[in-house]
Amino acid sequence: MTFIAYVDRVGFSIAYTKMSDSIGTQQAHKGAVLSSFYWGYATSQIPCAWLASQFGGVRMLTVSMLMSTIVAFITPGKTI
């Protein structure tokens, strides 16, 4: 499961960079979007570590992947 999360994180940055270059997104906007991953990881390290110690790592990974999947499905896509 952690491999899937890693591939998802790396794949997004590559795909977003290519896609945004093709539509002419400004560098500042690309930086803001890509740095949002950093801020998400940085602010969630301590609370998530505490939750993992309380409920177990496998359970927390499962919950986080389910939440990520649900958010991806309910996020509307933009058609070009």
N, C-alpha and C positions, 0 to 999 in steps of 0.2 A: 504494500500500500504506500509506503514512503517513496518507493521508486516511481509510482504513478504521480505522486505529488511533485516530485523533483522534475520529472519530464514535463509536467504541466507548467511548472514555473519557468523552466528554461525555454520550452517551446513557445510560450506566450511572448517572451521578450524578443525572440527572433522573429516570430510572425508579426508582432506589432510594429517592429522596426521596419520590416520590409513593406508592410501595408501602408504605414504612415508616410514612408518615403514616396510611394507611388501616388499618393493623393496630395502630397505637398504640405504635410503638417509641419508647423513650426517646431524648431528644436526645443523651445521652452515647454511646449505642450507635451512633446514626447518625454521630456525629462520628468515632468510632473506625473504623468501616467505611470512611467516605469518606476519612479521612486516611491509610488504608493505601495508597492510590494514591500519595499524596505521598511516603511513606517508601520505597515501591518505586522510584519515579523517582529520588529523592535518593540512595539507596544504590547504584543501578546506573549512574549517569552515567559515572563514571571507568572502571570495568571494561568497560562496554559500548563506550565510546569507544575504548578500547585494542583490543578485539576487532574493532570495525569498521575500525580502521586496519590491522589484521593481515589480515583476511579479506574486507574490502569491505562497504560499507554495504548493498548490495542483498542480499547473502547473509545478513547479520545480521538485516535486516528480515524476510526469508523465514523464517529459523529462529525468530525471536521470534513471528511470527504463527502458525507451525505449533505451537509450544509452547503458545501461548495457546489455540488451537483444541483441542488435545489435552486440556489441563487443563479447558476448559469442558465437553468431552464426558464426562470421567470424574468431574466434580463432581456429586454427586447433587443432584437438585432436591427442594425441599420442596413437598408438595402441601397445599393449604389445605382 
